[in-house]
Every structure is written in structure tokens, then in C-alpha cells.
Amino acid sequence: MRKQKRDRSSTLYNRGFNAGISGKSREECPVNNADMRSCWMTGWREGREAHWNGMSGVSAIQINPSLA
């Protein structure tokens, strides 16, 4: 069975989230295209918010909806 490729925007969002949760600067965004940069920055902002709220590691990535 072939794996389905993810669209570029969700991949950039996930990478931005991981950068934000690990405390990296937004200046490290690897994208120059405005639309794609927006996806990365949205993930980065949410990752920074999760970082500030004390989430890290698996708890930040997999939030249990019954506990939230």
C-alpha cells in the first residue's frame, strides 16, 4: 500500500509547531514564500503558546481531549 503524501502546508505547520515548542526563534523559518511562511508561523505561534503553558514533549503534541 502506498503512503499518501501530506500537503506542504501541514508539514510546515508541524515543523513550525516543533520549532516553537522547543523554544526556537521565529527567525529560523526556512520558507520565503508568503503563503507557506504563514503556515510555518501559525504552527510556531501555537508551539510557543504550548511552551509557555508548560507543555513539552508528547504532552504538547498529543493533547488528550477528555482532559482539556
N, CA and C atoms as an extended XYZ file, in Angstrom:
204
Properties=species:S:1:pos:R:3:atomname:S:1:resname:S:1:resid:I:1 pbc="F F F"
N         0.833       -1.167        0.000 N   MET     1
C         0.000        0.000        0.000 CA  MET     1
C         0.895        1.253        0.000 C   MET     1
N         0.592        2.187       -0.855 N   ARG     2
C         1.382        3.406       -0.957 CA  ARG     2
C         0.989        4.394        0.127 C   ARG     2
N         1.976        5.106        0.605 N   LYS     3
C         1.699        6.149        1.580 CA  LYS     3
C         1.233        7.401        0.849 C   LYS     3
N         0.242        8.038        1.417 N   GLN     4
C        -0.244        9.266        0.828 CA  GLN     4
C         0.625       10.429        1.312 C   GLN     4
N         1.066       11.252        0.393 N   LYS     5
C         1.894       12.402        0.766 CA  LYS     5
C         1.033       13.447        1.457 C   LYS     5
N         1.602       14.039        2.494 N   ARG     6
C         0.920       15.144        3.148 CA  ARG     6
C         1.120       16.402        2.327 C   ARG     6
N         0.159       17.290        2.436 N   ASP     7
C         0.348       18.547        1.717 CA  ASP     7
C         1.418       19.380        2.421 C   ASP     7
N         2.028       20.235        1.684 N   ARG     8
C         3.171       21.020        2.167 CA  ARG     8
C         2.794       21.909        3.346 C   ARG     8
N         1.567       22.433        3.350 N   SER     9
C         1.173       23.348        4.416 CA  SER     9
C         1.101       22.650        5.769 C   SER     9
N         0.582       21.428        5.826 N   SER    10
C         0.517       20.735        7.114 CA  SER    10
C         1.904       20.322        7.593 C   SER    10
N         2.787       19.989        6.666 N   THR    11
C         4.158       19.659        7.038 CA  THR    11
C         4.860       20.880        7.632 C   THR    11
N         4.689       22.033        6.997 N   LEU    12
C         5.306       23.257        7.508 CA  LEU    12
C         4.705       23.658        8.848 C   LEU    12
N         3.390       23.485        9.009 N   TYR    13
C         2.751       23.784       10.291 CA  TYR    13
C         3.369       22.930       11.402 C   TYR    13
N         3.509       21.628       11.142 N   ASN    14
C         4.081       20.718       12.139 CA  ASN    14
C         5.522       21.082       12.473 C   ASN    14
N         6.294       21.432       11.465 N   ARG    15
C         7.691       21.824       11.716 CA  ARG    15
C         7.766       23.135       12.500 C   ARG    15
N         6.857       24.058       12.195 N   GLY    16
C         6.801       25.306       12.941 CA  GLY    16
C         6.396       25.073       14.388 C   GLY    16
N         5.427       24.176       14.597 N   PHE    17
C         4.992       23.856       15.951 CA  PHE    17
C         6.141       23.258       16.753 C   PHE    17
N         6.863       22.336       16.139 N   ASN    18
C         8.004       21.713       16.821 CA  ASN    18
C         9.093       22.729       17.139 C   ASN    18
N         9.309       23.689       16.232 N   ALA    19
C        10.298       24.731       16.498 CA  ALA    19
C         9.837       25.615       17.649 C   ALA    19
N         8.564       25.940       17.689 N   GLY    20
C         8.028       26.777       18.753 CA  GLY    20
C         8.055       26.096       20.099 C   GLY    20
N         7.696       24.826       20.141 N   ILE    21
C         7.651       24.093       21.411 CA  ILE    21
C         9.050       23.893       21.966 C   ILE    21
N        10.045       23.870       21.091 N   SER    22
C        11.419       23.698       21.558 CA  SER    22
C        12.098       25.032       21.865 C   SER    22
N        11.359       26.142       21.704 N   GLY    23
C        11.885       27.444       22.091 CA  GLY    23
C        12.735       28.133       21.043 C   GLY    23
N        12.676       27.698       19.800 N   LYS    24
C        13.488       28.322       18.757 CA  LYS    24
C        12.874       29.649       18.316 C   LYS    24
N        13.698       30.504       17.758 N   SER    25
C        13.282       31.819       17.298 CA  SER    25
C        12.485       31.719       16.009 C   SER    25
N        11.572       32.661       15.821 N   ARG    26
C        10.802       32.670       14.575 CA  ARG    26
C        11.667       33.050       13.383 C   ARG    26
N        12.835       33.601       13.652 N   GLU    27
C        13.773       33.957       12.586 CA  GLU    27
C        14.333       32.720       11.887 C   GLU    27
N        14.123       31.553       12.454 N   GLU    28
C        14.638       30.318       11.867 CA  GLU    28
C        13.686       29.706       10.848 C   GLU    28
N        12.657       30.447       10.463 N   CYS    29
C        11.703       29.958        9.465 CA  CYS    29
C        12.438       29.682        8.153 C   CYS    29
N        12.331       28.470        7.622 N   PRO    30
C        13.088       28.105        6.426 CA  PRO    30
C        12.426       28.503        5.106 C   PRO    30
N        11.278       29.184        5.158 N   VAL    31
C        10.487       29.440        3.953 CA  VAL    31
C        10.458       30.927        3.625 C   VAL    31
N        10.543       31.256        2.338 N   ASN    32
C        10.467       32.643        1.894 CA  ASN    32
C         9.125       32.988        1.265 C   ASN    32
N         8.412       31.994        0.742 N   ASN    33
C         7.100       32.200        0.136 CA  ASN    33
C         6.113       32.654        1.214 C   ASN    33
N         5.375       33.726        0.969 N   ALA    34
C         4.490       34.315        1.980 CA  ALA    34
C         3.418       33.337        2.464 C   ALA    34
N         2.801       32.593        1.563 N   ASP    35
C         1.740       31.660        1.957 CA  ASP    35
C         2.292       30.512        2.804 C   ASP    35
N         3.400       29.961        2.380 N   MET    36
C         3.995       28.852        3.120 CA  MET    36
C         4.590       29.335        4.443 C   MET    36
N         5.140       30.535        4.451 N   ARG    37
C         5.675       31.111        5.694 CA  ARG    37
C         4.550       31.281        6.709 C   ARG    37
N         3.377       31.641        6.235 N   SER    38
C         2.218       31.810        7.110 CA  SER    38
C         1.871       30.496        7.819 C   SER    38
N         1.946       29.382        7.107 N   CYS    39
C         1.666       28.069        7.714 CA  CYS    39
C         2.681       27.751        8.805 C   CYS    39
N         3.955       27.999        8.513 N   TRP    40
C         5.010       27.728        9.493 CA  TRP    40
C         4.855       28.619       10.715 C   TRP    40
N         4.560       29.908       10.494 N   MET    41
C         4.428       30.859       11.595 CA  MET    41
C         3.215       30.540       12.471 C   MET    41
N         2.131       30.069       11.885 N   THR    42
C         0.964       29.682       12.675 CA  THR    42
C         1.321       28.525       13.602 C   THR    42
N         2.014       27.537       13.076 N   GLY    43
C         2.468       26.420       13.900 CA  GLY    43
C         3.431       26.877       14.973 C   GLY    43
N         4.345       27.793       14.604 N   TRP    44
C         5.324       28.308       15.571 CA  TRP    44
C         4.628       29.030       16.716 C   TRP    44
N         3.643       29.879       16.392 N   ARG    45
C         2.919       30.621       17.431 CA  ARG    45
C         2.203       29.680       18.392 C   ARG    45
N         1.544       28.660       17.846 N   GLU    46
C         0.845       27.703       18.706 CA  GLU    46
C         1.825       26.878       19.526 C   GLU    46
N         2.973       26.578       18.951 N   GLY    47
C         4.008       25.860       19.683 CA  GLY    47
C         4.576       26.693       20.822 C   GLY    47
N         4.789       27.988       20.572 N   ARG    48
C         5.286       28.879       21.637 CA  ARG    48
C         4.255       28.999       22.756 C   ARG    48
N         2.983       29.093       22.384 N   GLU    49
C         1.927       29.177       23.389 CA  GLU    49
C         1.899       27.914       24.244 C   GLU    49
N         2.031       26.760       23.609 N   ALA    50
C         2.074       25.499       24.350 CA  ALA    50
C         3.301       25.460       25.260 C   ALA    50
N         4.421       25.965       24.769 N   HIS    51
C         5.660       26.015       25.556 CA  HIS    51
C         5.474       26.901       26.787 C   HIS    51
N         4.846       28.065       26.595 N   TRP    52
C         4.612       28.982       27.710 CA  TRP    52
C         3.628       28.410       28.722 C   TRP    52
N         2.720       27.561       28.253 N   ASN    53
C         1.746       26.938       29.148 CA  ASN    53
C         2.305       25.707       29.856 C   ASN    53
N         3.580       25.434       29.647 N   GLY    54
C         4.236       24.350       30.367 CA  GLY    54
C         4.193       23.000       29.689 C   GLY    54
N         3.698       22.943       28.476 N   MET    55
C         3.659       21.666       27.762 CA  MET    55
C         5.010       21.406       27.119 C   MET    55
N         5.392       20.156       27.095 N   SER    56
C         6.611       19.784       26.402 CA  SER    56
C         6.527       18.317       26.026 C   SER    56
N         7.304       17.934       25.047 N   GLY    57
C         7.358       16.542       24.623 CA  GLY    57
C         6.034       16.030       24.103 C   GLY    57
N         5.687       14.814       24.454 N   VAL    58
C         4.492       14.157       23.948 CA  VAL    58
C         3.221       14.848       24.428 C   VAL    58
N         3.232       15.411       25.629 N   SER    59
C         2.031       16.067       26.141 CA  SER    59
C         1.634       17.265       25.292 C   SER    59
N         2.583       17.897       24.638 N   ALA    60
C         2.275       19.038       23.785 CA  ALA    60
C         1.752       18.589       22.436 C   ALA    60
N         2.209       17.464       21.969 N   ILE    61
C         1.824       17.002       20.640 CA  ILE    61
C         0.504       16.242       20.686 C   ILE    61
N         0.323       15.422       21.687 N   GLN    62
C        -0.902       14.623       21.817 CA  GLN    62
C        -1.677       15.076       23.033 C   GLN    62
N        -2.564       16.033       22.834 N   ILE    63
C        -3.385       16.506       23.939 CA  ILE    63
C        -4.614       15.616       24.030 C   ILE    63
N        -4.835       15.086       25.212 N   ASN    64
C        -5.992       14.228       25.433 CA  ASN    64
C        -7.238       15.086       25.521 C   ASN    64
N        -8.218       14.946       24.583 N   PRO    65
C        -9.382       15.818       24.586 CA  PRO    65
C       -10.244       15.672       25.845 C   PRO    65
N       -10.211       14.558       26.510 N   SER    66
C       -11.015       14.378       27.712 CA  SER    66
C       -10.444       15.154       28.896 C   SER    66
N        -9.151       15.504       28.835 N   LEU    67
C        -8.523       16.255       29.917 CA  LEU    67
C        -8.496       17.747       29.648 C   LEU    67
N        -8.668       18.121       28.393 N   ALA    68
C        -8.561       19.543       28.021 CA  ALA    68
C        -9.800       20.328       28.334 C   ALA    68
